[in-house]
Amino acid sequence: MTNATNDDVRPADELWVKSLVARSVLRAAGAMTAPGVTPSARLGTLMECHGALLAARGPGSELSFADFRQQVRGDPSRLLPEGVPGWDVDQLRAVDADGHVTEDAFDLDVEQRLVLRVLQKNSRGAGLISARDLDDEVAQETAFAQLCKAGNQKVYESGRTDLIRYPAGPVSELCELRLPPLVADLYEDIPYASTYRGWWFACPVCRWPMRVALRREAGRQIGVVACWHKPHQEMGAAYRFRPVERIVPPDLLPEPPPPPPGDREAVLWPDLQVVPEAKPVEGHKALVRGVWRYTCVPGLAELALRDRLIERGLKVELWPALDAYDLCVHVGRKRARKKEQLRVDVKDYTSGTALAQLIHAQEGDSGGAEWLVVPDHRATQVPLLSGVGERYGLKVTTASEFGEMACERSGVAWS
């Protein structure tokens, strides 16, 4: 993994090249792994992606179609032009051993496009992304726009909280959420890679459908189930099951649990005691992957931090001014005549470098937050983000460290 520094906030042309390569690899990986795609359609997509890669690599950089197909299942960093550094993700792959498109590849594509879009808006990267790229922006933009449309803070809070709390479930329950029609349309059928014989399993952390695969170990077939979000897997959202031939669903057995968190981190640690039960695919839907990943996943950290601070007696406002930033935390002793307000933005990016580039492109936080908080599992990103944020008066820390600091300044205990 590359040791990122301030110098890793790359110029726009390099970011554009990396984004083009990431998007081409992701589309090619999807064409190679998705079921039901005709050979001609698969070949057409692969040829288009191969052409885009050749354009990104520039003249004189050879890449045969056969080598391209092989490397899509290998290390995407090897498809970058000479002199362009790889991504800051350990053992990056676009397709995993089970034949699924990885979360890392999906995240890198989305995160780089978000940065490019900010550069485009600020006229600092004119021509970097096409109209097609803008039209193809991740679906959470639609969700935010529709929830903000009424201009009512309570309606916005209720709708966004519902998206975070209910990323998947029975259609009968989802219809009761009273979401705007265009937001409700973001719920689709359970993804095929999350199903087994007509059943699916909700992650105990985020409640989105977990990925399912069959493997052979020691001469026998076993089923494996895990959340698509790697940090949730590492928290314990990973299971096995014995494949069944009957109509009844399989029962999950938890993988060995990870080491328990420290006292400070344990305050925000999710409850994983209940093993998920199988749910029928029929009659159930789930949010599209982009909304789940970049609204629901970071939203869990936002709600957890808000809830834990309120439980300790602090006043916290959620998504003030229709999401100018994520949290406004009022800190100070109980008898203080005036309390300080800490404006917080919560980010959960797979690539710390992409998040650093976003901070640089926005010259801090676009909504005026003075604190950037990352989930505890992104603690290794803090040094890089702090170096970039310091230029713009943006302080960076982890969620549990922020919670402890806010409680200490308010004269109460965090853990």
N, C-alpha and C positions, 0 to 999 in steps of 0.2 A: 504494500500500500504506500502511495506517495506521501511524504511528509509535507503537508501543505503549509505555506507561509503567506504573508501578505502579497508576495510576488506572484502567487497563484491566481490572483484575480486577473484572468486572461483577457486580452483584447477581443473586441467583438468579432473580428474575422475568424479567429481561432475557435471561438464559441460556436459560430455558425457552422464551421466545418464539423465539429464534434456533434452538433445537434443533427446535422444532415446524416452523418454516419449512424448515429444512434437510432434515428427514425427509420432509416433504410434497413438496418439489422432487425429492428423490432417488427417491421412489416413483413420482412422475409421469414423471420422466425414464426410469426403467426400463420403465414401461408403454408409453411412446412409442417406445422403441428395441428392445425385446426381440422376437425373431421368434416367430411362431406364436401370438401373442396375438389372440384374436378381437376384432373391433371392439366388441362389447358389453362384454367384460371390460375392454378398454382404456378405454372411456368410463366405466365404473363406477368404476375406480380414479382416473381423472382428476377425476371429480366429487367423490369422497371427499376427494381431496387439495385440491381447490379449496375445499371446505367447511372443512377444517382450517386453511387459510391465512386464510380470512375470520375464523375464530375467533381466530387469532393476531393479526390486524391490528386487531381490535376494531370496535365500531360506528362508523359514519360514515366508514369507510375503504373506498372503492369499489374493486372489482377484478372486472371482467367475466371470464367464462369464457374468452373469446377472448384477452383480454390475458394471462390466466394461462398459457394454453397457449403463447403466443408467448414469454413471459418465461422459461418453463422452459428454452428453448433460448438464452436471453440471459444477463443478469447476475442471479443469484438475489438479490443484495443489494437490488435494486430492489423485491423483494417484501416486504421487511421494513417494519414500521410506521414512521411518521415518528418521528424521534428515536432510533431504535435503530441504532447504527453497524454498518457492514458487516463482513465477515470480513477477517482480516489475510492474505489470499492475493491475489497479483497476478493480474489478468485472470481472476477466478474464473468458471467456467462449469460447468454440470451436464452438458451434452452437448457433445462436441467436434465438430470439423469432419467427422469420419468417422462420426458418429452413435453414438458410444459414450458411456456414462456415465463421467464423469471420475473419476480417483482423488481429486482435491481434494474433490469433492462427497461421495464415499463417506467420506473421512477426517473431514471436518467433522461429518458426521452421527454417526459412531461416537465421536469424541472428545468431543463435547458430551454425548452420552448417558452416557459414562463419568463425566464430572464430575457430572452430575445424579444418577447412582446413588450416588456418594460422599456428596453432600449429603443424599440420602434416608436412607442408612444412619446418618449422623450426626445425623439429625432436624433438620437445618438447612434442609431444604427439603421438609417434609412436604406431600404432595399434588402435588409437581411432576411426577412421572411416574406413569403408571398401572400396574396389574398387567400389562397387555398389554406395556407397554414393558419391564418387568422380565423377563417371559418371553421377550421377543425380544432379550435382551442378546446381544452378540457371542459367537460360538461358542468363543472361546479360554477363556471361563470354564469351559465343559465340559471342555476339554482339561486345564486346570490342575487342576481338581477330581479328575479321573480319575487323572492322573499322581501326585497327592499321596495318593491313597486308600490305597496300600500303606504309607505312612509310612516308606518306605525312601529315603534320600538318593541312593544309587547308582541305584536304579530310576528315580527322578525325573530325575536328570541324564541318564541314558541315553535315556529316552523323549523328553524335551524336546529334547535334541541331535538325535535322529533327526527330529523334526518340522522343525527348522531346516535340517538337511542334506538332507532328502528331502521337499520340499514338493510334489513331483510325480514321476511315474515309472511304470514298468511295474507292473502289479498284482502280478505274480509276485515282484518285489523288495520292494514295499511290504508284502506279507504276511509277509516275513521280519523286519520291524522289531519284531514282538512287542509291539505297542501294545495297550492296553486296547480292548475291542470298541467302546465308545462314542467313543473317539478315532479308531479306524480308520474309523468311519462318517463322519468329517469329510472324508474323501477322496471326491470326486465326479468325474463325467465332466469332461473338459477343457472349459472355458468356450467357448461358441460363438464369442465375439468373439476367441478366440485360435487359431482353426482356419482352415486354407485347404486345401480339396480333400482333407480327411481327414488333414492333417498339422498339427503344432504345433511350436513352437520354445521351448526353455527359455532363460530369461535367464542369461547367463554369470555374473551376480553372485549372484542369489538362487535360480535354477533353477526358478522358477515360470513357467507358460506366458506368453509375451509376447503383446501385442495385435497383431492383423493387420488391415490395411485395404488397399483398392485405391483409387488416385487417378488422376486424369488430369493429366498435365503435358506441356506442349508438344505437345498433340494425341495423346499415347499413354498407355496405361494402365501404371502401375507398382504394385508391391506395397511396402508399408512395414511393418516389424516393429519394435516397441520394447517395452521393459519397461513394465508398468503403473505402476511406481514411478518418478516423474519424476526423482529423483536418480540412479537407475540409468541412465536414458536419458542424463542429462548426463555420466555417467562414460564412456559409449560403448556402452551396450546399445541401439543403434539401427541398423537395417539396411534395405536395399532388396533387391528381387528382381524378376526379370522373370516376369510371370505365365505359367504353362504350361498347355497343354491336355492334355498327356500324363499318364500315371499316375505318372511319376517326380516326385519332390519338387523344388521350386525350390532353388537355391543362394543364400545370402545374401551380400550385399556390404556391408561396414561403411560407415556414414556417416563423414565426416571426424572424426578423433578430437579430443577436447577438449585444451586446453593441459595439459601434464604437471603433476602436483601438486608442491608444494614438498617439500623433503627430509623435514620432519617429518610431513607428511600422507601422503607416499609409503609410509610403513611400513604403513599400514592400507589402502592402495589395492588393489582387487581386480585379479586378472590377467584381462585381456580379450583376450589374444592369440589364443585359439582361437575361431573363428567357429562359432556353434551350428549343428548339423545338424538337419534335419527328423526328427521322430519321428512314428510313426503314432498317430492318435487312438485307434484301436481297441486295447484292452488296456492303456490308460494312464489314470491318474486324477491329480487335483490336489486339494490342500487347499482348503477353502472360503476365500473371499476374506478374511474377517475374521481367520481364524487365520494365514493367510499374512502379512497386512499388520501385525498387532499381536503376533505371536509370532515368525514367521520373519524379518521384515525387521529389527526391533531386535535379534533374536537373533544375526544376523550380526555386528553391532557388538560384542555381548557376547563372542562366541567369538573374534573377531579380536583384541580387546584382551587377552583372557585369554591367547591363544596367543602373541602377540608379547611380552608381559611374561614369560611362562614361558621363552621362548627366550632372554631376556636375564638369566635366572637368578633372577627374582623368584618368590616363592610366591604363588599365586592360588587362592582357593577359588571355585567356581562355584555360584551360587544357594544360598548357605548356608541351613540350617534350612528346607529345602523352599521356597526362593524368598522368604525374608524380604526379601532384596534381591538384586541380581544378582552382584556380585563383592565378595570380601574380599581386598584386596591388601596384602601384608605388605611394608613398605618399611623400609630401613635398611641401613647398611654391612654388609659380609660378617661382620665380627667383632663386630658389635653384640650385646650380651648379650640385649637385648630389642628387638624390632622393632615399629614402629607399624602398626596395622591400619587401613586406609582402607576404609570401607564405601561401596559404589558402587551407584547405580541408573542404568540406561541407558534413556533415553526417545527415541523418534523420532516426534514429533508434527508433522503438517503445520501446525497452528495453534499458534504460540507462545503466543497469548492463552489458548487452551483449556488448554494445559499449565500456564500460570501460575495459571489458575483451579483446576486440580486440586491444585497445591501448596497454594494458599490453603485449599481445602476440606479437605485432609488435615492442614493445619497443619504442613507439611513433607513428609517421606516417610513413608508408612504403615508401612514395614518398619524404619525406624530408620537408613536410609542418611544419611551426612553429605555425600556428594558426589552431585550430579546431573550425569551426563555425557550430552551429545548428540553424535550423529555430526558429523563435520566439516562436512558439507553443511548443518547447521542452525546454523552459527556465528552467524548474524545474530540468533538467538533469545537468545543468552547475556545481553546487557544487561538485557532484560526479566525473564528468569528469575532472574538474579542479584539484581535489586531485590526480587522477591517472596521468593526463598529466604532472603535475608538476615534477614528477620523471624523465621525459624524455625531459624537456624543451618545452613542448607543451602547449600553452596558449589556453584557451577555452572561448568562448563568444557566444552570439546570433547574428543573421544576422544584425538586426537593430543596435545593440550596436557596432558591428564591423564597419558598414557603417558610423555611427556617428563619431567614433574614427578616421577612415581614413580621413574623410572630415575635421575634426577639425585639424588634423596634416597637412592638405593641405591648410588650410586657407579658406575653403568654408563651406557653411551651408548644413547640411543633411536634415533638415526639416524646 
